[in-house]
Amino acid sequence: MNDGVNGVALAVFIFFFVLVTAMGFLAARWRKAANEHSLDEWGLGGRSFGTWVTWFLLGGDLYTAYTFVAVPAAIYAAGAAGFFAVPYTILVYPLIFTFLPRLWSVSHKHGYVTTSDFVRGRFGSKGLSLAVAVTGILATMPYIALQLVGIQAVLDVMGVGGGEDTNWFVKDLPLLIAFGVLAAYTYSSGLRAPALIAFVKDTLIYLVIAVAIIYIPIKLGGFDDIFARASEAYSETNPATGAPRGSLVPGEAGQWTYATLALGSALALFMYPHSITATLSSRSREVIRRNTTLLPLYSLMLGLLALLGFMAIAAGVEVSNGQLAIPQLFENMFPAWFAGVAFAAIGIGALVPAAIMSIAAANLFTRNIYKDFIKPDATPAQETKVSKVVSLLVKVGALAFVLTMDKTVAINFQLLGGIWILQTFPALVGGLFTRWFHRWALLAGWAVGMVYGTVAAYGVASPTQKHFGGSSKEIPGIGEIGYIGLTAFVTNALVTIALTFVLRAVKAPEGIDETRPQDYTVDAGDPGVSTELPLDTADTADTAADGKH
């Protein structure tokens, strides 16, 4: 790592940071609403975003600074096993095409702001709604922390804040400033801020990757030399494990892990509250459908981004923390001014999702904890005020997490969050297609999945950690190593199905379903729920799949 501050890169970084800060505050005047004191306006941007705004917002939401840093870092550390992120993002878009339009429609019809709102309305259960809300908040917190880790990695490589021996306040001051600005414009502008900034963020990321994928291989002698040097490096023995560092192709022993991690991650991605917040901000059902066909362009970008891990090895990048590998590659290979552009892409790539995540977590607390259990008669203005304050508290918690805990711990808690959030899939996605599952069975299945996933993850050790050292473990009954989250999800589903049969047999009371079949196909501008919509073939199939309502 270079000594001292990279002044040119820092100046470029500051320029873009100031630019997006100004945009964040000006966003409050963009698409200004007549009534700003409602969660629809502050937390969902007035549900007014069209195809391109939604595409940039979802891209900025899903492809974060953590993605930019951690995916190639995984390749750098272990080889092709880190590519699991590419197939999982390919799997996720056909999946969400089947259920996101239905979620948008029923949420539009009933004014749902969160997934927990839908679960409460569908199953008539505040307890199940609370479980989904708490899970969403817990899973989101470490995710926000990792965005701040991404900013910190860039600042470290630029030499900002001093070395390890520097006073903690001086060292962390740049991160504190970035956090303060993020908190201020999120509080002021709500979801409109990250929606506007996402245009800059995604443009910079595409620019940096396009340049990197051409410029760096030319400097390193081409991809043949890059892969040859990477292969040599992976064949070296890792002193901590006594095994080879990695491989260019996943070995047979790791194929179950690779496949289950990709599938489980695909199922979990749109269970995260921030993904749904960006989705519900769209102005129509058709916008969601178009976006599920356009978003795979980001998967192409992700595949190219992952190759940077091989390039970091070929370039001789040596870092003690793998999260610094790609920022250090940019520092070493690019001219100082363009390194600043790359650092800005990563930094802004942290600000956009962190803002959306904090808003999503705040909306969950406000609608499904504060309003449901503390102040049922809260007005829209009171809801908005509480959500704004909670969004600040969520970011403070994430900042404290980053400043007080080891970065590896933050990453492993994010992996645990993925295991947790997957356990909400039966209630959310299952509820979009059928009312057959019993609310108590769903709650029991969720609890079993959460307990199993947490206990199993606690028992995983790594060379640096005794507990929570990874997210893969032997699958009971199969004997292969697989993703804990998927095993917990299957267990969750089996418990839910079995208990539903039992509870229906004993005629256990069901909650009241406030939705109707046609609510799941309604679009913006359509008349009330009593009016049947002209359905296309896909929508007819949707309605037929509803089962009992």
C-alpha positions as CSV (number, residue, x, y, z in Angstrom):
1,M,0.0,0.0,0.0
2,N,1.3,3.4,-0.9
3,D,2.4,5.8,1.8
4,G,0.9,9.2,2.3
5,V,-2.2,10.8,0.8
6,N,-3.0,10.5,-2.9
7,G,-3.8,14.2,-3.4
8,V,-5.1,14.0,-6.9
9,A,-7.3,11.0,-6.3
10,L,-8.6,12.5,-3.1
11,A,-9.5,15.8,-4.9
12,V,-11.5,13.9,-7.6
13,F,-13.2,11.8,-4.9
14,I,-14.1,15.0,-3.0
15,F,-15.5,16.6,-6.1
16,F,-17.9,13.7,-6.8
17,F,-18.8,13.4,-3.1
18,V,-19.7,17.1,-3.0
19,L,-21.7,16.7,-6.2
20,V,-23.8,13.9,-4.9
21,T,-24.3,15.6,-1.6
22,A,-25.8,18.6,-3.4
23,M,-28.0,16.3,-5.4
24,G,-29.1,14.6,-2.2
25,F,-30.4,17.8,-0.7
26,L,-31.8,19.1,-4.0
27,A,-33.7,15.8,-4.4
28,A,-36.2,17.1,-1.9
29,R,-37.5,19.5,-4.6
30,W,-37.5,16.8,-7.3
31,R,-41.0,15.6,-8.0
32,K,-42.1,17.6,-5.0
33,A,-45.3,16.3,-3.5
34,A,-48.3,18.4,-2.3
35,N,-48.2,16.5,1.0
36,E,-44.7,15.6,2.0
37,H,-45.7,14.3,5.5
38,S,-46.5,10.7,4.6
39,L,-44.4,7.5,4.2
40,D,-45.7,7.2,0.7
41,E,-43.8,10.4,-0.1
42,W,-40.7,10.3,2.1
43,G,-40.2,6.5,2.2
44,L,-41.4,5.5,-1.3
45,G,-40.8,8.6,-3.4
46,G,-44.5,9.1,-3.9
47,R,-44.7,5.7,-5.7
48,S,-44.0,7.8,-8.8
49,F,-40.8,6.4,-10.4
50,G,-40.8,5.2,-14.0
51,T,-38.8,2.5,-15.8
52,W,-35.4,4.2,-15.9
53,V,-35.5,5.8,-12.5
54,T,-36.5,2.4,-11.0
55,W,-33.8,0.6,-13.0
56,F,-31.1,2.9,-11.7
57,L,-32.6,2.9,-8.2
58,L,-32.8,-1.0,-8.0
59,G,-29.3,-1.2,-9.6
60,G,-28.0,1.2,-7.0
61,D,-29.8,-0.7,-4.3
62,L,-28.7,-4.2,-5.2
63,Y,-25.2,-3.6,-6.6
64,T,-23.5,-1.9,-3.7
65,A,-20.0,-0.9,-2.6
66,Y,-19.9,-4.2,-0.9
67,T,-20.5,-5.9,-4.2
68,F,-17.9,-3.7,-5.9
69,V,-15.3,-4.6,-3.2
70,A,-16.3,-8.0,-1.9
71,V,-17.1,-10.0,-5.0
72,P,-13.6,-9.5,-6.7
73,A,-12.1,-9.8,-3.2
74,A,-13.6,-13.3,-2.9
75,I,-12.0,-14.2,-6.2
76,Y,-8.7,-12.7,-5.1
77,A,-8.8,-14.8,-1.9
78,A,-10.2,-18.1,-3.1
79,G,-10.6,-18.2,-6.8
80,A,-13.6,-19.2,-8.9
81,A,-15.8,-20.0,-5.9
82,G,-16.3,-16.3,-5.5
83,F,-18.2,-16.3,-8.9
84,F,-21.3,-17.7,-7.2
85,A,-22.7,-14.1,-7.2
86,V,-23.0,-14.2,-11.0
87,P,-25.3,-17.2,-11.3
88,Y,-27.4,-16.1,-8.4
89,T,-28.1,-12.8,-10.0
90,I,-29.0,-14.6,-13.2
91,L,-31.4,-16.9,-11.3
92,V,-33.1,-14.1,-9.4
93,Y,-34.7,-12.2,-12.3
94,P,-37.0,-14.9,-13.7
95,L,-37.9,-15.6,-10.0
96,I,-38.9,-12.0,-9.2
97,F,-40.8,-11.7,-12.5
98,T,-43.3,-14.2,-11.1
99,F,-44.1,-12.4,-7.8
100,L,-42.9,-8.8,-7.8
101,P,-45.7,-7.5,-10.1
102,R,-48.2,-9.2,-7.8
103,L,-46.7,-7.7,-4.7
104,W,-46.7,-4.2,-6.3
105,S,-50.4,-4.6,-7.3
106,V,-51.7,-5.6,-3.9
107,S,-49.5,-3.0,-2.2
108,H,-50.7,-0.3,-4.5
109,K,-54.3,-1.3,-3.9
110,H,-54.1,-1.4,-0.1
111,G,-51.4,1.2,0.5
112,Y,-48.8,-1.2,1.9
113,V,-45.4,0.3,2.5
114,T,-43.5,-2.7,3.7
115,T,-43.6,-6.5,3.3
116,S,-44.9,-6.8,6.8
117,D,-47.9,-4.6,5.9
118,F,-48.8,-7.2,3.3
119,V,-48.2,-10.2,5.6
120,R,-50.4,-8.6,8.2
121,G,-53.2,-7.9,5.7
122,R,-53.0,-11.2,4.0
123,F,-52.9,-13.4,7.1
124,G,-54.5,-11.2,9.7
125,S,-51.6,-11.7,12.0
126,K,-49.7,-8.9,13.8
127,G,-47.4,-11.6,15.3
128,L,-46.3,-12.9,11.9
129,S,-46.0,-9.3,10.6
130,L,-43.8,-8.5,13.6
131,A,-41.6,-11.5,13.0
132,V,-41.1,-10.4,9.4
133,A,-40.3,-6.8,10.4
134,V,-37.8,-7.7,13.1
135,T,-36.1,-10.1,10.7
136,G,-35.8,-7.4,8.1
137,I,-34.4,-4.9,10.5
138,L,-31.8,-7.4,11.9
139,A,-30.7,-8.5,8.4
140,T,-30.4,-4.9,7.2
141,M,-28.2,-3.5,10.0
142,P,-25.0,-5.4,9.1
143,Y,-25.7,-4.8,5.4
144,I,-25.6,-1.0,6.1
145,A,-22.4,-1.5,8.1
146,L,-20.7,-3.1,5.1
147,Q,-21.4,-0.1,2.9
148,L,-19.5,2.0,5.5
149,V,-16.8,-0.7,5.4
150,G,-16.6,-0.1,1.6
151,I,-16.1,3.7,2.1
152,Q,-13.5,3.0,4.8
153,A,-11.6,0.7,2.4
154,V,-11.4,3.5,-0.2
155,L,-10.3,6.1,2.4
156,D,-7.6,3.7,3.7
157,V,-6.1,3.2,0.2
158,M,-6.1,6.9,-0.4
159,G,-4.2,7.4,2.8
160,V,-6.9,9.5,4.4
161,G,-7.1,9.4,8.2
162,G,-3.5,8.3,9.0
163,G,-2.2,5.0,10.0
164,E,-3.2,2.4,12.6
165,D,-1.4,4.4,15.3
166,T,-3.3,7.6,14.6
167,N,-5.7,8.9,17.2
168,W,-9.0,7.1,16.6
169,F,-11.0,10.3,16.1
170,V,-8.6,11.6,13.4
171,K,-8.5,8.2,11.7
172,D,-12.2,7.8,11.6
173,L,-13.1,11.5,10.9
174,P,-13.5,11.1,7.1
175,L,-15.9,8.3,7.7
176,L,-17.8,10.3,10.3
177,I,-18.1,13.2,7.8
178,A,-19.4,10.9,5.1
179,F,-21.9,9.3,7.6
180,G,-23.1,12.8,8.7
181,V,-23.8,13.9,5.1
182,L,-25.6,10.7,4.3
183,A,-27.7,11.0,7.4
184,A,-28.6,14.6,6.7
185,Y,-29.8,14.3,3.1
186,T,-31.6,11.0,3.7
187,Y,-33.5,12.7,6.6
188,S,-34.3,15.7,4.3
189,S,-35.1,14.1,1.0
190,G,-36.1,10.5,1.8
191,L,-36.0,8.0,-1.1
192,R,-35.8,10.7,-3.7
193,A,-32.1,11.3,-2.7
194,P,-30.7,7.9,-3.5
195,A,-33.0,7.7,-6.6
196,L,-31.3,10.8,-8.0
197,I,-27.8,9.9,-6.9
198,A,-28.1,6.4,-8.4
199,F,-27.8,8.0,-11.9
200,V,-24.3,9.2,-11.0
201,K,-23.3,6.1,-9.1
202,D,-24.3,3.6,-11.9
203,T,-22.8,5.7,-14.6
204,L,-19.5,5.9,-12.7
205,I,-19.5,2.1,-12.1
206,Y,-20.1,1.2,-15.7
207,L,-17.4,3.7,-16.8
208,V,-14.8,2.3,-14.3
209,I,-15.5,-1.3,-15.2
210,A,-15.4,-0.6,-18.9
211,V,-12.0,1.1,-18.6
212,A,-10.7,-1.5,-16.1
213,I,-11.6,-4.5,-18.2
214,I,-9.7,-3.0,-21.2
215,Y,-6.9,-0.9,-19.7
216,I,-5.6,-3.2,-16.9
217,P,-5.3,-6.4,-19.0
218,I,-3.3,-4.4,-21.6
219,K,-0.9,-3.3,-18.8
220,L,-0.6,-6.8,-17.4
221,G,0.0,-8.5,-20.8
222,G,-3.4,-9.8,-21.6
223,F,-5.8,-12.3,-20.0
224,D,-3.6,-15.3,-20.8
225,D,-0.9,-13.9,-18.5
226,I,-3.5,-12.9,-15.9
227,F,-5.1,-16.3,-15.6
228,A,-1.7,-18.0,-15.7
229,R,-0.4,-15.9,-12.7
230,A,-3.6,-16.4,-10.9
231,S,-3.4,-20.2,-11.3
232,E,0.1,-20.2,-9.9
233,A,-0.9,-18.1,-6.9
234,Y,-3.9,-20.4,-6.2
235,S,-1.7,-23.5,-6.2
236,E,0.3,-22.1,-3.3
237,T,-0.4,-23.5,0.1
238,N,-2.3,-21.4,2.5
239,P,-0.4,-21.6,5.8
240,A,-3.6,-21.0,7.9
241,T,-5.4,-24.0,6.4
242,G,-2.6,-26.2,4.9
243,A,-4.6,-26.4,1.7
244,P,-4.1,-24.6,-1.7
245,R,-5.2,-21.0,-1.6
246,G,-7.9,-21.6,-4.2
247,S,-8.5,-22.6,-7.8
248,L,-9.6,-21.3,-11.2
249,V,-12.4,-23.8,-11.3
250,P,-14.4,-25.0,-8.3
251,G,-13.5,-28.5,-7.2
252,E,-16.0,-31.3,-7.0
253,A,-16.0,-31.1,-3.2
254,G,-17.2,-27.4,-3.4
255,Q,-19.9,-27.8,-6.0
256,W,-22.8,-28.4,-3.5
257,T,-21.6,-25.3,-1.6
258,Y,-21.4,-23.3,-4.8
259,A,-24.9,-24.3,-6.1
260,T,-26.8,-24.0,-2.8
261,L,-25.2,-20.7,-2.0
262,A,-26.2,-19.4,-5.4
263,L,-29.8,-20.7,-5.2
264,G,-30.2,-19.6,-1.6
265,S,-28.9,-16.1,-2.3
266,A,-31.2,-15.8,-5.3
267,L,-34.2,-16.7,-3.1
268,A,-33.1,-14.2,-0.4
269,L,-32.2,-11.1,-2.4
270,F,-35.7,-9.7,-2.8
271,M,-36.7,-10.6,0.7
272,Y,-34.5,-7.7,1.9
273,P,-36.6,-4.7,2.9
274,H,-34.5,-2.3,0.7
275,S,-35.2,-4.3,-2.4
276,I,-38.9,-4.1,-1.8
277,T,-38.8,-0.4,-0.9
278,A,-37.2,0.3,-4.3
279,T,-39.8,-1.9,-6.0
280,L,-42.8,-0.3,-4.4
281,S,-41.6,3.2,-5.4
282,S,-42.5,2.3,-9.0
283,R,-45.5,4.0,-10.5
284,S,-47.0,0.9,-12.2
285,R,-47.0,-2.8,-12.4
286,E,-45.6,-2.7,-16.0
287,V,-42.6,-0.7,-14.7
288,I,-41.7,-3.7,-12.5
289,R,-42.1,-6.2,-15.4
290,R,-39.9,-4.1,-17.6
291,N,-37.2,-3.9,-14.9
292,T,-37.0,-7.6,-14.4
293,T,-36.1,-7.9,-18.0
294,L,-33.6,-5.0,-17.9
295,L,-31.8,-5.7,-14.6
296,P,-29.8,-8.7,-16.0
297,L,-27.6,-6.0,-17.6
298,Y,-26.1,-5.6,-14.1
299,S,-25.3,-9.3,-14.0
300,L,-23.1,-8.7,-17.1
301,M,-21.4,-5.9,-15.2
302,L,-20.9,-8.2,-12.2
303,G,-19.2,-10.9,-14.2
304,L,-16.7,-8.4,-15.6
305,L,-16.3,-6.9,-12.1
306,A,-15.4,-10.3,-10.7
307,L,-12.5,-10.6,-13.1
308,L,-10.8,-7.8,-11.2
309,G,-9.9,-10.3,-8.5
310,F,-7.7,-12.2,-11.0
311,M,-6.2,-9.0,-12.1
312,A,-5.3,-8.0,-8.5
313,I,-3.3,-11.2,-8.2
314,A,-1.6,-10.8,-11.5
315,A,-0.7,-7.2,-10.6
316,G,1.0,-8.4,-7.4
317,V,-1.4,-6.7,-5.0
318,E,-0.6,-7.7,-1.5
319,V,-3.0,-6.7,1.3
320,S,-3.7,-8.1,4.7
321,N,-7.4,-7.3,4.4
322,G,-8.9,-8.7,1.2
323,Q,-11.5,-5.9,1.1
324,L,-8.6,-3.6,0.2
325,A,-7.5,-5.6,-2.9
326,I,-9.6,-3.8,-5.5
327,P,-9.1,-0.3,-4.3
328,Q,-5.4,-1.0,-4.1
329,L,-5.5,-2.4,-7.7
330,F,-7.0,0.9,-8.9
331,E,-4.4,2.9,-6.9
332,N,-1.6,0.9,-8.5
333,M,-2.8,0.6,-12.1
334,F,-4.7,3.8,-12.9
335,P,-3.5,7.3,-13.3
336,A,-4.2,9.2,-10.1
337,W,-7.1,11.2,-11.5
338,F,-8.9,8.1,-12.8
339,A,-8.2,6.2,-9.5
340,G,-10.1,9.1,-7.9
341,V,-13.0,8.4,-10.3
342,A,-12.9,4.7,-9.4
343,F,-12.8,5.5,-5.7
344,A,-15.8,7.8,-6.1
345,A,-17.7,5.0,-7.8
346,I,-17.1,2.8,-4.8
347,G,-17.9,5.5,-2.3
348,I,-21.1,6.6,-4.0
349,G,-21.9,3.0,-4.4
350,A,-22.0,2.8,-0.6
351,L,-24.1,5.9,-0.1
352,V,-27.0,5.0,-2.4
353,P,-27.8,1.5,-0.9
354,A,-27.0,2.7,2.7
355,A,-29.7,5.4,2.3
356,I,-32.3,3.0,0.9
357,M,-31.5,0.4,3.6
358,S,-31.9,2.8,6.4
359,I,-35.2,4.1,5.0
360,A,-36.5,0.5,4.5
361,A,-35.6,-0.5,8.1
362,A,-37.1,2.7,9.4
363,N,-40.4,2.1,7.5
364,L,-40.6,-1.4,9.0
365,F,-40.2,-0.1,12.5
366,T,-42.7,2.7,12.0
367,R,-45.4,0.7,10.3
368,N,-45.1,-2.7,11.9
369,I,-43.8,-1.9,15.4
370,Y,-44.6,1.7,16.3
371,K,-48.0,1.9,14.6
372,D,-49.1,-1.7,15.2
373,F,-48.0,-2.0,18.9
374,I,-47.2,1.4,20.3
375,K,-49.4,4.1,18.7
376,P,-52.1,2.6,16.6
377,D,-53.7,6.0,16.0
378,A,-50.5,7.6,14.6
379,T,-51.2,10.1,11.9
380,P,-49.3,10.0,8.5
381,A,-47.2,13.0,9.7
382,Q,-46.3,11.3,12.9
383,E,-45.3,8.1,11.0
384,T,-43.1,10.1,8.8
385,K,-41.4,11.9,11.7
386,V,-40.7,8.6,13.5
387,S,-39.4,7.0,10.4
388,K,-37.0,9.9,9.8
389,V,-35.6,9.6,13.3
390,V,-35.3,5.8,13.2
391,S,-33.4,6.1,9.9
392,L,-30.8,8.1,11.7
393,L,-30.7,5.7,14.6
394,V,-30.2,2.8,12.2
395,K,-27.2,4.5,10.6
396,V,-25.8,5.3,14.0
397,G,-26.0,1.7,14.9
398,A,-24.3,0.6,11.7
399,L,-21.6,3.2,12.2
400,A,-20.9,2.0,15.8
401,F,-20.7,-1.6,14.4
402,V,-18.1,-0.6,11.9
403,L,-16.0,1.5,14.4
404,T,-16.0,-1.0,17.2
405,M,-15.9,-4.4,15.6
406,D,-13.5,-6.2,13.3
407,K,-14.4,-6.0,9.7
408,T,-14.5,-9.8,9.3
409,V,-17.2,-9.8,12.0
410,A,-19.2,-7.3,10.0
411,I,-19.0,-9.5,6.9
412,N,-20.0,-12.7,8.8
413,F,-23.0,-11.0,10.4
414,Q,-24.1,-9.9,6.9
415,L,-23.9,-13.6,5.9
416,L,-26.0,-14.4,8.9
417,G,-28.4,-11.7,7.9
418,G,-28.9,-13.6,4.6
419,I,-29.7,-16.8,6.4
420,W,-32.3,-14.9,8.5
421,I,-34.0,-13.0,5.7
422,L,-34.5,-16.1,3.7
423,Q,-36.8,-17.4,6.4
424,T,-39.4,-14.8,5.5
425,F,-39.8,-16.3,2.0
426,P,-42.8,-18.7,2.8
427,A,-44.9,-15.9,4.4
428,L,-44.2,-13.3,1.7
429,V,-43.9,-15.2,-1.6
430,G,-46.2,-18.0,-0.5
431,G,-48.8,-15.5,0.6
432,L,-48.7,-13.8,-2.8
433,F,-50.0,-17.0,-4.5
434,T,-52.1,-18.8,-1.9
435,R,-53.9,-18.4,1.5
436,W,-53.6,-22.1,2.2
437,F,-50.7,-21.7,4.7
438,H,-51.9,-21.2,8.3
439,R,-50.6,-18.1,10.0
440,W,-49.5,-20.0,13.1
441,A,-47.7,-22.6,10.9
442,L,-45.8,-19.8,9.1
443,L,-44.8,-18.3,12.4
444,A,-43.6,-21.7,13.7
445,G,-41.7,-22.4,10.5
446,W,-40.0,-19.0,10.6
447,A,-39.0,-19.6,14.3
448,V,-37.5,-23.1,13.5
449,G,-35.6,-21.7,10.4
450,M,-34.2,-18.8,12.4
451,V,-33.1,-21.0,15.3
452,Y,-31.6,-23.7,13.1
453,G,-29.8,-21.2,10.9
454,T,-28.4,-19.2,13.8
455,V,-27.2,-22.3,15.7
456,A,-25.7,-23.9,12.6
457,A,-23.9,-20.7,11.7
458,Y,-22.6,-20.3,15.3
459,G,-21.0,-23.7,15.0
460,V,-19.0,-22.8,11.9
461,A,-15.3,-22.0,12.6
462,S,-12.7,-20.4,10.3
463,P,-8.9,-19.9,10.7
464,T,-9.6,-16.5,12.2
465,Q,-12.9,-17.1,14.1
466,K,-14.3,-19.8,16.4
467,H,-17.9,-18.9,15.7
468,F,-19.9,-17.5,12.8
469,G,-16.8,-18.2,10.6
470,G,-18.9,-18.9,7.4
471,S,-22.3,-19.8,6.0
472,S,-21.8,-23.4,4.9
473,K,-22.1,-26.6,6.8
474,E,-23.0,-30.3,6.2
475,I,-26.6,-30.8,5.1
476,P,-28.4,-33.2,7.4
477,G,-29.3,-36.4,5.6
478,I,-27.3,-35.6,2.5
479,G,-23.8,-35.3,3.9
480,E,-22.6,-32.7,1.5
481,I,-21.5,-29.2,2.5
482,G,-24.1,-26.7,1.6
483,Y,-25.5,-23.2,2.3
484,I,-27.0,-23.1,5.8
485,G,-29.6,-20.6,4.8
486,L,-31.1,-22.9,2.2
487,T,-31.1,-25.9,4.6
488,A,-32.9,-23.7,7.2
489,F,-35.4,-22.5,4.5
490,V,-36.2,-26.1,3.6
491,T,-36.7,-27.0,7.2
492,N,-38.9,-23.9,7.6
493,A,-41.0,-24.9,4.7
494,L,-41.5,-28.5,5.9
495,V,-42.5,-27.4,9.3
496,T,-44.9,-24.8,7.8
497,I,-46.6,-27.4,5.5
498,A,-46.9,-30.1,8.2
499,L,-48.3,-27.7,10.8
500,T,-50.7,-26.3,8.3
501,F,-52.3,-29.7,7.8
502,V,-52.5,-30.2,11.5
503,L,-54.0,-26.8,12.3
504,R,-56.5,-27.0,9.4
505,A,-57.5,-30.5,10.7
506,V,-58.3,-29.1,14.2
507,K,-59.9,-26.0,12.6
508,A,-57.6,-23.6,14.3
509,P,-58.8,-20.0,13.9
510,E,-57.5,-18.2,10.8
511,G,-56.9,-14.5,10.5
512,I,-59.0,-12.3,8.2
513,D,-57.6,-11.8,4.7
514,E,-58.3,-8.2,3.7
515,T,-57.2,-8.9,0.1
516,R,-59.1,-10.3,-2.9
517,P,-57.9,-12.1,-6.0
518,Q,-58.2,-9.1,-8.3
519,D,-56.0,-7.0,-6.0
520,Y,-53.0,-9.0,-7.2
521,T,-53.3,-7.8,-10.8
522,V,-54.5,-4.2,-10.4
523,D,-52.4,-1.5,-12.0
524,A,-52.1,2.2,-11.5
525,G,-55.1,4.1,-12.6
526,D,-57.4,1.1,-12.6
527,P,-60.7,1.4,-10.8
528,G,-61.6,0.0,-7.4
529,V,-61.2,-3.6,-6.3
530,S,-64.8,-4.4,-7.3
531,T,-64.0,-3.9,-11.0
532,E,-62.5,-6.8,-12.8
533,L,-59.4,-6.0,-14.9
534,P,-58.8,-7.2,-18.4
535,L,-56.2,-9.9,-17.8
536,D,-53.5,-11.1,-20.1
537,T,-52.5,-14.7,-20.2
538,A,-49.9,-14.3,-17.4
539,D,-52.3,-12.5,-15.2
540,T,-55.0,-15.2,-15.7
541,A,-52.5,-17.7,-14.6
542,D,-51.7,-15.5,-11.6
543,T,-55.3,-15.3,-10.5
544,A,-55.8,-19.1,-10.9
545,A,-52.8,-19.6,-8.7
546,D,-54.3,-17.6,-5.9
547,G,-56.1,-20.7,-4.4
548,K,-58.1,-19.9,-1.4
549,H,-58.4,-16.2,-0.5
